[in-house]
Amino acid sequence: MQNDFVWDERLGIFVPHLNKSWGKYDMATQEAIMLQWEKIRGRIPDRIGEIEEIINELQDQLSTEEHFKVSCELNNKIASLASVINDLWLWYRLNQSITSKIHD
């Protein structure tokens, strides 16, 4: 099952990387994959909180920055981190709908 998840450096979490379609996995493997994903998914809000702290620090720096070029760089970093948060929420919510379909 180690090959079913890969580290995403940008997001800072493991994400699913299935080698075959979901239906081709036997039920025990599906359950093991879902259990592992639930563990990963449970850490996503904490990861988002970590990134929000970094964004807050960057915004504090931005509020006192006098150089336009540095302000632009800080804004770019903030936007990039906000994009990561958005993607993490997508992963988090995607699994919610998948999990509910599996349990129905």
N, C-alpha and C positions, 0 to 999 in steps of 0.2 A: 504494500500500500504506500510505501515511501514515494513511489513514482507518481502517485495520484495528486500530489501537491508540490508546487514549486515556490520558492522564495521570490517574492516580488519586492525588489529593493526600494522602489519608489513608494509603495504602499506600506512597507515594513511589516508585512504579514505573508503567510503562505496562502496561495490561492489554488483552487482546483485545477488540475491539469490531467484530465482523463484521457487514457490512451485508446479508448473505444467508446461507443455510444453507451449511455446509461443502461439501456435495456439488455445489453450483452453481459453485464455483470450479474453474477448470481446474487440472491437475496442477502446472504451473509456478508458478501463484499460490499453491497450497497449500504447495508446497515453500518458496517465498519467505517466506510467513507463518510457517511452522514454523521456518525458519532465524532469522528475527527474534525469534520467541518464545523460542527456545533461548538467544539472546544475553541477552534480558531475564531469563529464568529463571535463567541462570547467575549473575546478580547478586543474586538473592533472598537467599541465605545471608549475603552481605555486608550487605545492608540489615537483615536480622534482627540481625546482630552490632551494627550501629550503634544499633538500638533497644534492645538488651540493655544497652549501655553507658549509655544515658540512664536506663533503669530502675534500674540499679545506683546511679547518682548520686542518683536520687530516693529510693531505699531508704536510702542513707547519710544523706540529709537527714531522712528520716522517723525514723530511729533516734535522732536527737538533738532532734527537734521536741517542744516542750513545749505548744504550743497545739493544742487539739483541732480547731478549724476548719481550721487549716493542715494538720494530719495527715490530715484527711478529704480535703482537696484533693489532697494528695500521693498518697493511696491511689487516688483517682479517676483521676489521671494515669497511675499505674502500671497500673491495670486497663485503661484505654483503650489504652495501648501494648501490653499483653499481648494484647489483642484483635487489634491490628494484626498482631502476630507470628503469632497463630493463623491469621489470614486469609492471610498470606503463605505459611505452610506449606501451606495448602489449595491455593493457586495452584500452588505448587511441585510438590506430589504429584499434583494433577489432571493436569498436563501429562505426568508420568511415565507414567501409564496411557494417555493419549491417544497419546503418542509410540510406546509399545510396540505399540499396536494398529495404527498406521499402518505400522510397519516389519514387521509380521507378514505 
